[in-house]
Amino acid sequence: MALDPFLVSVLQDPTDHDVLYYVESAQVVYNPRRKVAYAINGAIPVLLPDEAREVSEAEHTQFTAAGAYVVTGTK
């Protein structure tokens, strides 16, 4: 299920307060600086630092590939 465009426009990482990448195909919002992904459950991102999961280099490459994501929020 896709996230609401307004929600995508305002999301920021709860730890570093910077933008996230919305990776619809993986149903995560991803912080490429910290290499952590937050799950999306029922069109609601779970932006709890304790719930974030570290991603592998392969996932990082997949999530940051051109066209794979939409940048969220504003700085």
C-alpha positions in Angstrom: 0.0 0.0 0.0 1.5 3.4 -1.0 2.0 6.1 1.5 -0.1 9.3 1.3 1.9 12.0 -0.7 1.4 14.5 2.1 2.9 12.1 4.7 5.8 11.5 2.3 6.4 15.2 2.1 6.8 15.6 5.9 8.6 12.5 7.0 12.0 12.9 8.7 14.2 10.5 10.6 13.5 10.6 14.4 17.2 10.3 15.2 19.1 12.7 12.9 16.0 14.7 11.8 17.0 14.6 8.2 15.2 13.3 5.1 14.4 9.6 4.5 14.0 7.6 1.3 10.6 6.1 0.8 11.2 2.7 -1.0 7.7 1.6 -2.0 8.8 -1.7 -3.4 10.3 -2.8 -0.1 7.6 -1.0 2.0 10.2 0.8 4.1 11.4 4.3 4.7 15.2 4.3 4.7 17.9 6.4 6.2 21.0 6.1 3.9 23.2 8.0 6.3 22.6 5.6 9.2 21.8 2.6 7.0 18.7 1.7 8.9 15.2 1.0 7.6 11.8 1.6 9.2 9.0 -0.8 8.4 5.7 0.5 7.0 2.7 -1.3 8.6 -0.7 -0.6 7.0 0.4 2.6 5.3 1.9 3.9 8.6 5.7 4.2 8.9 7.0 2.9 12.3 9.5 5.6 13.0 10.7 4.3 16.4 14.5 4.1 16.7 14.3 0.8 18.6 12.2 -0.7 15.8 14.7 0.3 13.0 16.7 -2.4 11.4 20.2 -2.2 10.0 20.5 -3.0 6.3 23.1 -5.0 4.4 25.3 -3.4 1.8 23.2 -5.2 -0.9 20.0 -3.7 0.5 21.7 -0.3 0.7 22.7 -0.5 -2.9 19.1 -1.6 -3.9 17.4 1.1 -1.8 19.7 3.9 -3.2 19.6 2.9 -6.8 18.3 5.6 -9.2 14.6 5.6 -9.4 14.2 3.2 -6.4 13.1 5.8 -3.9 11.3 9.1 -3.2 13.1 11.6 -0.9 10.8 12.6 2.1 10.5 15.7 4.2 12.6 18.9 4.0 15.7 19.8 5.8 
